[in-house]
């Protein structure tokens, strides 16, 4: 078991004061089988006039914030303490085609809770370069290949052939561009992986969260240098068939991920954007700054 | 096709005559009144959509009572089926659990609004569909098909009422009048009230404004229904409730009759921003404090990726076979020709096109509303003639047909007024944006009058024996009133009268674009506040569309100018005699008086300059002072008072100081003060009173240069006062900006 403390600070400065601001934040982590949230808070400056916490349709914790008076800066600080374990890899040895067929034939509640993640959304669907996506999918998902092996290879392939480049894309870069240039950030690679998985019929979710980073050899870890992160999770079959959800981080090629804390998940980035909002005011100019710290509080390998 | 008197072959000449009457009546109703080609609105947004005039065919499409009762049943069943579908897709989702609907398709649809999932249980909202419209076509062998469902923001009922209103004045009913559709309004009102469980709900209609292609439909309906038409910036969400910003403060809204599609309703959810939408409105929806007609999420029915499912899925869900089956052009491969879409020949009906009777298919849009007592289908429809080049799915009714249902009026099974809606008091409840529009309407109308009168003075000026080549005083005044540069002298052309005529024409032409602009502003502003103006005002404005066009063609045509002056006088008369006194009127009238004071001050300043201009011979000076009086419509007043040649002092007394002359600056400022106190703007009253006193002091002789500076000072104070009023009371809609975060994870580079 590893216990992390996470601090995620997002600050905005507006060129001119705004009079009204609405913000939706997906910053509070949720429990899952191998993750327990011990404590979590969201605090803002200035204090919000409205603060409402709800759950979205995926079960994520969403905070609605309203600041209805003049302000020229806004800061949101989310702090959490979370216990995590490295999840076990599903034991299934089913070929991927069989898992895809089982997924398509799901009935009852799982048809809804799992089936939703087969949906091709705009962010996870190529519009002009379906050929590139198809080629990538065919190269990896060869006939009869066991699902876990294929998924692991997908992570490996993206890791090997795609270059991390924070200048290559922005928040709105379509998947087509990522496929063409083979560059991007975690968000792009998570979208790419879900796109391939859904392409072959495997339910796959986009996961938003954090990753603990290590400083370069011999250096002290600097404050605020960690990051919010994104990866994906794939459904490998029914639990009673040795299946279940398996997290895949293609940016770091970790299957399953070992130093990750999940906040929430959905079909793509838009479902779980950490912070989104609308401000009303005279100016369109804004400066945003994000600082994330993931601190390991304790680590007890004896406690699973 | 029915045999019915009006559709018996009629003399094309008679049909053409009826067409002419129809065109004129539609224009008079304000429907031919096309706001979309107006250049610029006062807030700087340009209106770029091409205008959408529609022609109403002189021959109605006629259904007999039996045919309509089948339609009634079919539309009712289809609406019930879609309601059941929405209820399941956003509720239990049995269709997904049973494998009837593929979750990959449903969750992949941008029309499937996740925030509406589970909504039914937490709402005051009684149903998904309060209103519904369906486009249907009949085949040549008499089978009806649906070609499109409208569930998101069904439009067209306003057009149907307008068309019927005009048609009954023109067509020969042959002793068999069609069933009235007057009950549509009461039924719609009932349906909107029934949308919520709240007693006595407050209802507003949300539109994206005059840029919306169906704005005429929206505003006509709202005016008839007696609801406020509001735009996104009129509304705010606070603590999960929706509020209307009015001059009197915030007013709670219970039912939002939205004419904005699902995906544009809340920029916060969709993370995109258009000019429409209300940030946070879906929070109010989630909190259950607000009901929407139609409910958020209903647009999923219209998603092209899903429409092929509904007939089959609906049947699986309800166990009933739909009477109307969907044959969508969006599903037909390769062709949008109606015959290909239907898979058989569509019925053709006679239409008048370019003076000839030809046969074309017609798409009929029927409207239904849901109430607590059941569904009512309106006994009429929008008929849309499909010419060879028309896509039957596109709502481009270049040619419309009124749709008549024969038979005696049937007493409606649904009581239209079973539940009371609170009377919306337009007198006190004025959205701040509407007040803003009335303010600019008042200013534009007053400025237009001054410019038009001044143009007329020049257009009718007699030839002169000699001309120096210098711009005449009247030209200089016109330039001052339009805020343009004084035309430069033309030394080469000095002396001859023909060049004077040319210079006059140029001067009037230059002013014409300014006049066009002010009339355009009047039309644009009034379009969004029609519910505050009288019906007759709508007709006057409708005629101004024409006059504005003739002006563009012949700017120095005295008849065209006279027509505009008549219309502006009619507008002014209706403004003072037919508009209810309340905050809306006081704001508009404040603006009118303010603009009039500015015109008087500009004119008086010009009079002083003319009088001291040494280059002017006496007759020139006299004509210049007369032009000033003419621009202020004060020539007769002057003659009655003085019976002498015009003299500067007397002109200034009349134009600036005479309280008995309603055109004077003094009387106009007094009018501003009256309006300021009526709206309780105490801060402004003192300021305006002191500027009025300053102006009065100037009656005592001051030398000319000093007087000009003093007048400029007065104008400056008036300007500052008006700016303060508009900036404090009419808060301009702020520009929303999206805030985004992005995952860039430098630390994650492995």
Interface residues (C-beta under 8 A of the other chain):
Chain A: X10 X12 X18 X19 X20 X21 X22 X23 X24 X50 X52 X54 X56 X57 X64 X66 X68 X104 X105 X107 X108 X109 X111 X112 X115 X116 X117 X118 X119 X120 X121 X122 X159 X164 X166 X170 X171 X185 X186 X187 X198 X208 X211 X213 X225 X226 X227 X228 X229 X230 X251 X252 X253 X267 X269 X270 X271 X273 X274 X275 X276 X277 X278 X279 X280 X281 X282 X283 X284 X286 X288 X290 X292
Chain B: X93 X96 X97 X98 X99 X102 X103 X104 X105 X106 X107 X108 X110 X114 X115 X117 X118 X236 X237 X238 X239 X240 X267 X268 X269 X271 X273 X279 X280 X283 X286 X734 X735 X736 X737 X738 X739 X740 X741 X742 X743 X744 X745 X746 X747 X748 X749 X750
